[in-house]
Amino acid sequence: MKTWLSLTLAVLLVHLALLQTLPLNLPVTNTPTSPTFATRTVVLTRAPAPSADQTVATQQVKPKAKKPAARAPAREPVVQPSLTPESTVSSTSPTALASVDPGATDPQEQPMADAPADAASAPATAVITPASATEQPASTPATAAITPASAAESATEPATAAMVSATIPEAAPPIPATEVAFNADHLPTSVKLVYRVEANKFPYTLSGELLWQRREQSYQAQLSISTFGQTRVQTSRGQIDPFGLAPERFSDKYRSEVAAHFNRAQGLVSFSANTPNVPLLPGAQDRLSVLVQLGALVASAPQRFSPGTTLRVQTIGPRDGDLWLFTFGSLETLELPGGPQQGLKLVRQPRQLYDQKLEVWLAPDLAYLPARIRITEANGDYVDQKWVASEAADSP
């Protein structure tokens, strides 16, 4: 133990001796400092172009682009006009007599459907492309062309569209009624035509009459449809001028009467219902006189009206007026209650959603008066007026 303590003391004394030999202040050297920036150099190298073998291999394994998923085509909204209570006709009520008026829907007056002034001049809006119609996005308008799914399909699009356009013939422009030669000698003499009227709304037939009365320079026509003691009567009267019939007054009576007045001095048509006046054009007709006028024009120049010819006539109703377009068909054999008749068919096609379709057959053996008149509603309801007999009539 003594030895251990002696060694420890000796070491302590040696350390104290060394500490005494050190200087009291250590020298401090000021070393100047400067900022140092480290830079790094980036070398860009271009990868070597792939060889032809590598390109072919890449193209072989490249996945084929998927076509967009088929989506349903956009549907155009259907605008349905509001119906007033008086525009609705009961299927079991005698008020359905209102449907005997060409182009009419109102039991009291039945305003005619609109017809374009020049339907043949309207350009076609349908576009046919190779792509399927189901590929049209829902937000795309219905008249927009459909984009092909691939470049190969788009390359064939112009040729296909040209082929489709080439197969659609252009319709001949409508002929104004005043441009057709009229000969008063071809107007029928006074006569009364009796009709049987059939309608799908009735389990029975109605009776109808067309009374045509003519003097040298004036006329009067009356069309009546009767059932259960109720009658609807349309009357047209006026003069005969170089263009044909020149109506002065047209009336439609069912319970009450409404009428149109032709003021040729002012060039206007006014209405008893206080609806706005309309300009009076040369050759204008009313809804009854137009049937006789068409027959007189055909009798005056039958070679002018080949199938497909369209005739334009301003037609006045009891509350309004517009241009009607009649397209001529061919001569047909009609099986009628009064016996078979040859009839030249004319059609006034509907243009709007609820327009009526009017078909008229003019019979040469009846002085080109109507042997049959058929009116078809947009919902399929129809009124079919067929000739039964002809009777003599006195002049007015």
C-alpha positions in Angstrom: 0.0 0.0 0.0 2.8 2.4 0.8 4.4 1.6 -2.5 1.2 2.5 -4.4 0.8 5.8 -2.6 4.5 6.6 -3.2 4.1 6.0 -7.0 0.9 8.2 -7.2 2.6 11.1 -5.4 5.6 10.9 -7.7 3.4 11.1 -10.8 1.6 14.1 -9.4 4.8 16.0 -8.8 6.0 15.4 -12.3 2.7 16.9 -13.7 3.0 20.0 -11.6 6.6 20.5 -12.8 5.5 20.4 -16.5 2.6 22.8 -16.0 5.0 25.4 -14.6 7.1 25.4 -17.8 4.1 26.4 -20.1 3.7 30.2 -21.1 0.9 32.1 -19.5 -0.6 33.4 -22.9 -0.8 31.4 -26.1 -0.1 33.4 -29.3 -3.1 33.9 -31.5 -2.6 34.2 -35.3 -5.3 36.0 -37.4 -5.8 34.0 -40.6 -7.6 35.9 -43.4 -10.7 34.2 -44.7 -12.3 34.4 -48.1 -15.6 32.9 -49.5 -15.1 29.7 -51.5 -17.6 28.7 -54.3 -17.9 25.1 -55.3 -18.8 24.6 -59.0 -20.0 21.4 -60.7 -19.9 20.8 -64.4 -22.7 18.7 -66.0 -22.0 17.2 -69.3 -25.0 16.3 -71.5 -24.5 13.5 -74.0 -27.0 12.5 -76.7 -28.0 8.9 -76.8 -27.2 7.1 -80.0 -30.1 6.7 -82.5 -31.7 3.3 -82.3 -30.9 1.0 -85.1 -33.4 -0.2 -87.6 -33.8 -3.5 -85.8 -34.5 -1.7 -82.5 -37.1 0.6 -84.2 -38.9 -2.4 -85.7 -38.9 -4.1 -82.3 -40.3 -1.1 -80.6 -43.1 -0.7 -83.1 -44.0 -4.3 -82.7 -44.4 -4.1 -78.9 -46.0 -0.6 -78.9 -49.6 -1.1 -77.6 -52.4 -0.1 -80.0 -54.3 3.1 -79.0 -57.7 2.3 -77.7 -60.7 4.0 -79.4 -62.8 6.1 -77.2 -65.7 4.3 -75.5 -68.9 4.4 -77.3 -71.3 7.0 -76.0 -74.9 7.5 -76.7 -75.6 10.3 -79.3 -77.0 13.6 -78.0 -80.7 13.8 -78.3 -82.2 17.1 -79.6 -84.8 18.6 -77.3 -88.3 18.3 -78.6 -90.2 21.5 -78.2 -93.9 20.8 -77.6 -96.2 23.7 -78.2 -98.7 24.4 -75.5 -102.3 23.3 -76.3 -105.2 25.5 -75.4 -108.4 23.8 -74.2 -110.2 24.7 -77.5 -107.4 23.0 -79.6 -108.3 19.6 -78.1 -111.0 17.6 -79.9 -112.8 14.8 -78.1 -112.6 11.5 -79.9 -116.2 10.7 -79.1 -117.7 14.2 -79.5 -119.2 15.6 -82.7 -116.8 18.5 -82.3 -114.3 16.3 -84.2 -115.9 17.8 -87.3 -113.2 20.4 -86.9 -110.7 18.0 -88.4 -112.2 18.2 -91.9 -110.5 21.5 -92.6 -107.1 20.9 -94.4 -104.3 22.0 -92.1 -106.5 22.9 -89.2 -106.6 21.7 -85.5 -109.0 24.1 -83.7 -112.7 23.0 -83.6 -113.7 26.6 -84.1 -111.2 27.7 -86.7 -108.3 25.2 -87.1 -105.4 27.4 -88.1 -103.4 26.0 -90.9 -99.9 24.6 -90.4 -97.0 26.8 -91.5 -95.3 26.0 -94.8 -91.9 27.4 -95.9 -91.9 30.0 -98.6 -89.3 28.0 -100.6 -88.7 24.5 -99.2 -86.5 23.5 -102.1 -84.0 26.3 -101.4 -83.3 25.0 -97.8 -79.9 23.3 -97.7 -79.7 19.7 -96.4 -78.3 19.6 -92.8 -77.6 15.8 -92.6 -73.9 14.9 -92.7 -73.0 11.2 -93.2 -69.5 10.1 -92.2 -67.8 6.7 -91.9 -67.7 6.9 -88.1 -70.5 5.2 -86.1 -73.2 7.5 -84.7 -72.6 5.9 -81.2 -69.1 7.6 -81.1 -70.7 11.0 -81.0 -70.1 12.7 -77.5 -73.2 13.6 -75.6 -72.2 17.2 -75.6 -71.9 17.4 -79.4 -74.8 18.9 -81.4 -76.8 16.4 -83.4 -75.9 18.2 -86.7 -72.2 18.1 -86.1 -70.0 15.8 -88.2 -68.7 12.7 -86.3 -64.9 12.5 -86.2 -63.5 9.2 -87.5 -61.8 6.9 -85.0 -58.5 6.6 -87.0 -56.5 8.4 -89.6 -57.3 5.7 -92.1 -61.1 6.3 -91.7 -60.7 10.1 -92.0 -58.8 9.6 -95.3 -61.9 7.9 -96.8 -64.4 10.5 -95.3 -64.3 13.1 -98.2 -64.8 10.5 -100.9 -67.6 8.9 -99.0 -69.4 12.2 -98.3 -69.1 13.1 -102.0 -70.6 9.8 -103.0 -73.6 10.3 -100.7 -74.2 13.8 -101.9 -74.1 12.7 -105.5 -76.9 10.1 -104.9 -79.3 12.8 -103.5 -81.0 14.7 -106.3 -81.9 18.3 -105.8 -85.6 19.1 -105.6 -87.1 21.4 -108.2 -87.9 24.9 -106.9 -91.6 25.5 -106.2 -93.6 27.2 -109.1 -95.7 30.2 -108.1 -99.3 29.7 -109.0 -99.3 32.9 -111.0 -96.7 31.5 -113.4 -99.1 28.7 -114.6 -101.3 29.4 -117.5 -105.0 29.7 -116.5 -107.9 29.2 -118.8 -111.4 30.1 -117.4 -113.0 27.7 -119.9 -111.5 24.8 -117.9 -113.4 25.8 -114.7 -116.2 23.3 -113.9 -119.8 24.2 -114.4 -122.1 24.4 -111.4 -122.2 21.0 -109.7 -122.7 19.4 -106.3 -120.4 16.5 -105.2 -121.6 14.2 -102.5 -119.0 12.5 -100.3 -118.8 9.8 -97.6 -116.6 10.8 -94.8 -114.7 8.2 -92.7 -112.8 9.0 -89.5 -111.0 6.6 -87.3 -112.4 8.4 -84.2 -116.0 7.4 -85.2 -117.5 3.9 -85.6 -119.9 5.5 -88.2 -119.6 7.5 -91.4 -120.3 11.2 -91.9 -121.9 12.9 -94.9 -120.2 15.7 -96.9 -121.1 17.9 -99.8 -119.1 20.3 -102.1 -121.3 22.8 -103.8 -119.7 24.6 -106.7 -121.6 27.4 -108.4 -120.3 29.6 -111.2 -121.3 32.6 -113.2 -119.4 34.2 -116.0 -117.1 36.3 -113.8 -118.0 35.2 -110.2 -118.2 32.0 -108.2 -119.3 30.6 -104.9 -118.1 27.3 -103.3 -119.4 25.6 -100.1 -118.1 22.6 -98.3 -120.2 21.1 -95.5 -119.7 18.1 -93.2 -122.6 16.9 -91.1 -123.3 14.4 -88.3 -126.0 14.1 -85.6 -127.7 17.3 -86.8 -124.5 19.4 -86.4 -122.8 20.8 -89.5 -119.6 22.6 -90.2 -119.7 24.8 -93.3 -116.9 26.6 -95.1 -117.8 29.2 -97.8 -115.7 31.0 -100.4 -117.0 33.6 -102.8 -115.3 35.9 -105.2 -114.5 36.9 -108.8 -112.7 35.2 -111.7 -109.6 37.1 -113.0 -106.8 36.2 -115.4 -105.0 34.3 -112.6 -108.0 32.2 -111.8 -110.3 32.4 -108.7 -110.0 35.7 -106.8 -111.7 35.2 -103.4 -113.3 38.2 -101.7 -114.6 36.5 -98.5 -113.9 33.2 -96.8 -115.9 32.0 -93.8 -115.7 29.0 -91.5 -118.9 28.4 -89.4 -119.2 25.8 -86.6 -121.3 27.1 -83.7 -119.9 30.6 -84.5 -118.5 32.1 -87.7 -115.1 33.6 -88.4 -114.2 35.1 -91.7 -111.3 36.5 -93.8 -111.8 39.5 -96.1 -109.6 40.1 -99.2 -109.0 43.8 -99.7 -107.3 44.0 -103.1 -107.3 47.7 -103.2 -105.1 47.9 -100.1 -103.3 44.6 -100.8 -104.2 43.1 -97.4 -106.3 40.4 -95.9 -108.2 41.3 -92.7 -109.9 38.9 -90.2 -113.1 39.2 -88.2 -111.3 37.6 -85.3 -109.1 40.7 -85.0 -105.9 38.8 -85.7 -103.1 40.7 -87.5 -103.6 41.5 -91.2 -101.5 39.7 -93.8 -100.2 40.9 -97.2 -102.3 39.8 -100.1 -100.2 38.2 -102.9 -101.2 37.7 -106.5 -103.0 34.4 -107.0 -103.9 34.0 -103.3 -106.6 31.5 -102.4 -108.5 30.5 -99.3 -108.6 26.9 -97.9 -111.6 26.0 -100.0 -111.0 27.8 -103.3 -107.5 26.4 -103.5 -108.9 23.0 -104.2 -110.9 24.2 -107.2 -108.1 26.5 -108.3 -105.6 23.6 -108.4 -107.9 21.6 -110.6 -108.4 24.5 -113.0 -104.7 25.0 -113.3 -104.1 21.3 -114.0 -106.9 21.3 -116.6 -105.4 24.4 -118.3 -101.9 22.9 -118.6 -101.8 19.2 -117.6 -98.3 18.7 -119.2 -96.9 21.3 -116.8 -97.5 19.1 -113.7 -95.2 16.1 -114.0 -94.6 13.9 -110.8 -92.4 15.8 -108.4 -93.5 19.3 -109.5 -94.2 21.6 -106.5 -96.7 24.5 -106.8 -96.6 27.4 -104.3 -99.9 29.1 -103.4 -100.7 31.7 -100.7 -103.5 30.1 -98.8 -105.7 32.1 -96.4 -107.6 30.7 -93.4 -110.3 32.4 -91.3 -107.6 33.8 -88.9 -104.3 33.8 -90.7 -102.5 32.9 -94.0 -99.3 31.4 -95.3 -97.7 29.8 -98.3 -98.7 26.2 -99.0 -96.6 23.9 -101.1 -98.3 21.1 -103.1 -96.2 18.4 -104.6 -97.7 16.5 -107.6 -97.7 12.7 -107.8 -99.0 10.4 -110.6 -102.4 9.4 -111.7 -103.9 6.7 -109.5 -107.0 4.5 -109.7 -109.3 5.1 -106.8 -111.9 2.6 -105.5 -114.6 5.0 -104.3 -118.2 4.5 -103.0 -119.5 6.1 -106.3 -117.3 3.8 -108.4 -113.7 3.8 -109.6 -112.1 7.1 -110.6 -108.7 8.2 -111.9 -107.2 10.8 -109.6 -104.1 12.9 -109.9 -102.6 13.0 -106.4 -101.3 16.1 -104.7 -99.6 16.1 -101.3 -99.0 18.9 -98.8 -96.5 17.5 -96.5 -96.3 18.5 -92.8 -93.2 20.6 -91.9 -93.5 21.0 -88.1 -94.2 18.5 -85.3 -98.0 18.8 -85.2 -98.7 19.7 -88.8 -101.3 17.8 -90.7 -100.7 15.9 -93.9 -103.2 16.8 -96.7 -103.7 14.5 -99.7 -106.0 15.4 -102.6 -106.9 13.4 -105.7 -108.2 15.5 -108.6 -110.4 13.5 -111.0 -110.4 14.3 -114.7 -113.9 12.8 -115.1 -115.1 15.3 -112.4 -113.7 18.3 -114.1 -110.6 18.0 -111.9 -112.6 18.6 -108.7 -111.5 16.5 -105.7 -112.6 12.9 -105.8 -110.9 12.2 -102.5 -109.5 14.3 -99.6 -107.6 12.7 -96.8 -106.3 14.6 -93.8 -103.9 12.8 -91.4 -102.9 14.1 -88.0 -99.4 13.8 -86.5 -100.7 11.1 -84.1 -102.1 9.0 -87.0 -105.8 10.1 -86.7 -107.4 10.7 -90.1 -110.5 11.9 -91.9 -111.1 10.5 -95.4 -113.6 12.1 -97.7 -114.6 10.0 -100.7 -116.8 10.8 -103.7 -120.2 9.1 -103.9 -122.1 10.9 -106.5 -122.4 14.1 -108.6 -125.6 16.1 -108.8 -126.7 19.1 -110.9 -126.6 22.5 -109.2 -128.0 26.0 -110.1 -125.8 29.0 -110.6 -125.6 31.5 -107.7 
